[in-house]
């Protein structure tokens, strides 16, 4: 069990749709395997799992589905969990750099040049 500086239990959860997410159990993460992202019960379980955790490793495809709602929910929390977005093991590319590029451009008020 991991503890932070004040002795609180740190809960790490890995959320994904691919069975390979199970490999994160070796790090001590609790794993939530999502079979159908369209299922409202599974979506509710994803949200409650994230809110009950201190760190969340989530596959990018699932993050895309829940990101707008999560931003609204987490912005109201005093200590939101750390979100770690990882690519799906089947699709190693990620769109996170484009998202970060857009956010940085918005933050500084200038559209930054995108180069590959």
C-alpha positions in Angstrom: 0.0 0.0 0.0 1.3 3.4 -0.9 1.0 6.3 1.5 1.5 10.0 1.0 3.4 12.4 3.3 0.5 12.7 5.8 -0.2 8.9 5.9 -3.2 8.9 3.5 -3.7 5.9 1.3 -2.8 6.6 -2.3 -5.1 4.8 -4.7 -4.0 4.3 -8.2 -6.4 3.0 -10.8 -5.9 1.9 -14.4 -8.9 2.2 -16.7 -8.9 0.7 -20.2 -10.8 -1.3 -22.7 -7.9 -3.5 -23.7 -6.9 -6.6 -21.6 -3.3 -5.4 -21.7 -4.2 -2.7 -19.1 -4.2 -5.6 -16.6 -0.4 -5.5 -16.8 -0.5 -2.3 -14.6 -1.5 -4.4 -11.6 2.2 -5.1 -11.2 2.5 -1.4 -10.2 -0.1 -1.9 -7.5 -2.9 -0.2 -9.6 -6.5 -1.4 -9.3 -7.7 -2.2 -12.8 -11.1 -1.3 -14.3 -11.6 -3.1 -17.6 -14.3 -1.4 -19.6 -16.2 -3.6 -22.1 -18.8 -1.1 -23.5 -18.2 2.6 -23.2 -21.7 3.3 -24.4 -23.2 1.5 -21.4 -24.4 4.1 -18.9 -23.6 1.8 -15.9 -20.0 1.4 -17.1 -19.7 5.2 -17.6 -21.0 5.8 -14.1 -18.5 3.3 -12.8 -15.6 5.1 -14.6 -16.6 8.4 -13.1 -17.0 7.1 -9.5 -13.7 5.2 -9.8 -11.9 8.3 -10.9 -13.4 10.4 -8.1 -12.4 7.9 -5.5 -8.8 7.7 -6.7 -5.7 9.9 -6.2 -4.1 8.9 -9.6 -5.8 7.5 -12.7 -4.1 5.9 -15.7 -6.7 6.0 -18.5 -6.5 4.9 -22.1 -6.8 7.8 -24.5 -9.9 6.5 -26.3 -11.8 6.3 -23.1 -10.5 9.7 -22.0 -11.8 11.3 -25.2 -15.3 10.0 -24.3 -15.3 11.3 -20.7 -13.0 14.3 -20.9 -15.6 17.1 -21.2 -17.6 15.8 -18.2 -14.4 15.2 -16.2 -13.1 18.8 -16.8 -16.4 20.1 -15.3 -16.4 17.7 -12.4 -12.7 17.9 -11.5 -12.7 21.7 -11.6 -14.9 21.8 -8.6 -12.7 19.5 -6.5 -10.1 20.9 -4.1 -7.8 17.9 -4.6 -8.6 16.3 -8.0 -6.9 13.1 -8.9 -3.8 13.1 -11.2 -4.9 12.0 -14.7 -2.4 10.1 -16.8 -3.6 9.6 -20.3 -1.9 6.7 -22.2 -2.3 5.4 -25.7 -4.2 2.2 -26.3 -1.7 -0.7 -26.6 -3.2 -1.5 -30.0 -2.9 2.0 -31.3 0.4 3.5 -30.1 -0.1 6.9 -31.6 -1.7 9.7 -29.5 -3.5 12.9 -30.1 -2.4 14.4 -26.8 0.3 16.6 -28.3 -2.3 18.3 -30.5 -4.5 18.9 -27.5 -1.6 20.3 -25.5 -0.6 22.5 -28.4 -4.2 24.0 -28.6 -4.3 24.6 -24.9 -0.9 26.3 -24.8 -2.0 28.5 -27.8 -5.2 29.4 -26.0 -3.3 30.2 -22.8 -0.8 32.6 -24.3 -3.3 34.1 -26.8 -1.3 33.3 -29.9 -1.8 30.5 -32.3 1.5 28.6 -32.2 2.9 27.0 -35.3 2.5 23.3 -35.5 5.5 21.4 -36.9 5.9 17.7 -37.2 
